[in-house]
Amino acid sequence: MNGQGRLAGRVALVAGATRGAGRAIAVQLGTEGATVYVTGRTTRARRSEVDRPETIEETAELVTAAGGTGIAVPTDHLEREQVRALTERVDREQGRLDVLVNDLWGGEHLVDFGKKMWEIGLERGLRMLRLGVESHIVTSHYALPLLIRRPGGLLVEITDGTTETNKDYRESLYYDLTKYAPLRMALGLGTELEEYGCTAVAVTPGFLRSEQMLDHFGVTEANWRDGVAKEPGFAISESPVFVGRAVAALAADPEVARWNGQSLSSGQLSRVYGFTDTDGTRPDAWRYIREVTAGGREADDAEYR
């Protein structure tokens, strides 16, 4: 570690850092000088059921290149002994944990929008809940005792949508439950962590241009706007760096406890902390979705950046 940055000397664990938001969060924490343990199931030797090429080793290398120290630890967060071993390793090597990010998911291939709950295979639905809810619980169970040793610790639950935007049904029961649960975890664990001087929040990106999403639209980050022809709402999308900078800003904020228990969005936090996306804009996807996509307002996406 180069010793530079607002998070120099701090230790983070980003659970689910293989790609997308998790990778970007890990890299941005590294940009601020943190030591970052990055976990996931896909390595250079083995792919997870998501079956994509991104690996945790690549993420760790990106963290180090950004100015931090990246440490890749292959971990299936549904395997309790693997998670126990992971946290014991962090304790043994660092003796502390300052930031825990639960970005565990990997269930996109299981989502069945437009189907009734009883029309969805039960094992398929329960697998989604295990990937997106149980994995968070298992990780917090083993990691939070290390986090609370020092005041100032931060737990970040990554999900899809805020408490406000998720008040309406998300079109699939299993997906709805999976993405609402981290909001309640942030609320409940924020209450439990408060006496230790620690904070829990839920953070959501907007319309995320993850590697999978770019592939879905047949575009790259360089020409992503070509995807707007297929889906007009893609105009308000944001790069994973945006939510990465949001989490890094929270981790570096000495007054982060003001957010305890709350659900926050990358667009909201950009206006508070002053960071931008890679193109210099501040996309507010959830307001755009509420007012334009759902509300019928005619407006250019530039008004929401």
Beta strands, then each sheet from edge to edge (+ up, - down):
strand 1: 11-15
strand 2: 35-40
strand 3: 69-74
strand 4: 99-102
strand 5: 154-158
strand 6: 199-204
strand 7: 263-265
sheet 1: 3+ 2+ 1+ 4+ 5+ 6+ 7+
end
